[in-house]
């Protein structure tokens, strides 16, 4: 078995994989398509987005390690809590592809609501196992709430940019 530090690094790094892929695939759309959209005045500046996601991905990755550790690895007991985590992580990674890649604002909004719901489900399943892991997900859920509100405003305020899915 790998040393504990290597396990922690592995779990903390995993969420970054999809985040980096999403960034890579969508990066050309930010200065072109995204900047042309009408956005609310309260949106976060583009420069802080990578910093925030780095902290959130690392926190959620470490939280998943705590759950994995407390349940003795990938056991039957870990199936639902880690399965929900994997589901929300996959939805997280898919958002950038849908929003920046396909420009389907309506589908991105639906996906954002599903992502928030899956994060809540993950947190509910984690709470009896490890409260610290659950609390590590709170900033992520707060950020997703902001991102979902932003996605809604962009969808609402850019009717000519809406593509049917």
Buried (B, 14 or more C-beta within 10 A) or exposed (E): EEEEEEBBBEBBEBBBEBBBEBBEEBEEBEEEBBEEBEBEEEBEEEEEBEEBBEEBBBBBBBBBBBBBBBBEEEEEEBEEBBEBBBBBBEBBBBBBBBBBBEBBBBBBBBBBEBBBEBBBBBBEBBBEBBEEBBBBBEBBBEBBEBBBBBBBBBBEEBEEBBEEE
